[in-house]
Amino acid sequence: MAIEETTPGLNFIRAIVEADIRAGKNGGRVHTRFPPEPNGYLHIGHAKSICLNFGLARDYNGLCNLRFDDTNPGKEDVEYVDSILADIRWLGFDWGDRLFYASDYFEKLYEYALHLIRAGKAYVCSLSADEIRAYRGTLTEPGKDSPCRQRSVEENLDLFQRMRAGEFPDGAYVLRARIDMGSPNLNMRDPVLYRIRRESHHRTGDRWLIYPMYDYTHPISDALEGITHSVCTLEFEDHRPFYDWVLDNLPVPCHPQQIEFARLNLNYTVMSKRKLLELVDKAFVRGWDDPRLPTIAGLRRRGYTPEAIRAFAETVGVAKRESMVDMALLEHCLREDLNRRAQRVMAVLKPLKVVITNYPAGRVEEMDAENNPEDPGAGTRKLPFSREIFIEQDDFREDPPKKYFRLSPGREIRLKHAYYIRCDEVVKNANGDIIELRCSHDPESRGGWTKDNRKVLGTSHWVSAAHAVNAEVRLYEKLLSVPDPAAEKEEKDFKEYLNPDSLEILKGCKVEPSLAQARPGDFFQFLRQGYFCVDPDSTPELPVFNRSVTLRDTWARIERSRQDK
């Protein structure tokens, strides 16, 4: 049956999988894998791949392995392994008993290399790395054979076994595939299979002195695990002929199919693991879980939910061509999730004191406030109200511009869940700075409504001064100041495009008393401010909140504009 006869709306990878199932290929099995390298933390692009591979297994009654491609010991660390395991679990996926490491297969990989040598399809080469590059040729010029290419099978076996035994220094020899130095695909011009490297491995210690290359290891690992569909990103498309060559020339148990899709590119951020590592190592950010980074750990600390990230991955979909995705879409997915679930609370980030002069001193009322208008079952809570409160500094203007509907001298506003108040007096310090407002309230407007049904255009959130909890709030903006540094006319190091205003730390914020019990990971909507979560730095004495996303939905506006056109 043709692929076109699949279910409407399927992406091209699912179309291939369904066609294979109908044709009885692989006995109708679907077995995928997610193969991270443990040389850094996972980011949102990896999350897309995780959702794709585990999702295929889930939807077609198959299996998905988790396999660490740990063939580069100098850049790998147990810290990265642990973080990857935690990130995948947090995203909501489970590999069951199918946790593997490429290092599990080191002995088998070595035996397969011996098989290639005996078959005359691999040889030991003494050219340096620079010489190998020079001999490889260019896209328009063929390569030329290494002087070592005609070594006998016996000599190659002897040298390779001595490489393993540690007789030679790093860089003295490599093992290369013997394919075609005139191939139009540079990846087929006798690629390196093994190199000498005296570096301790996080799992095998110092037992191995030679390590296999990723492109050689990956197809064999797939075959040994019975993978049916080896899904990878588009940069491996030119590597597919070598993937197939390895499997075609070795007695492996099966031949998986490699399928490539476009990786995720997100604007205003960095998606290169090398660049992320540089930002961390040089302390441009506070670590791999810095909320400004697109790492899963950073997104989790910022307040993103697994549900939002999975929804984002599904919305972005799977494509064959590279494209740039707007950060606004990721933010939209988070708003959609948190809008349904986040409790609404009062938090004043830049406090201005208000004294309600006609409200009895010492009196405290409890105001009813809904927890989430989107969820009728969320219930209500009590908010203490007293003579002295805090409102936002931006909610008052002494000389208001046109269409300013907040508080100003002689103007009345509504306090959310409480009373109408009117500004009667502005108190300033010796420098002329406003430090306090003196207001009067309408006792008949409790709950925010009056008997005469008069209306005001402005509504402000507030916190009772006597009951307020001091807090620190961290406001995050985009990591980069431009959408895509590579698209800029002026070539600069990417770090020159780092946004100097990507983090603003506000101290002395005032939040409602219920937030004293908040725990790291809890999320809330601060009325009129955005969605926030409790940071791991938080303590009972000083809660710390990260702004996950603002309330302004840029993506929804973009979509409306597209529809209008």
Order of alpha helices (4+ residues) and beta strands (2+ residues): alpha-beta-alpha-beta-alpha-beta-alpha-beta-alpha-alpha-beta-beta-beta-alpha-beta-alpha-beta-beta-alpha-alpha-alpha-beta-alpha-beta-beta-beta-beta-beta-beta-beta-beta-beta-beta-beta-beta-beta-beta-beta-beta-alpha
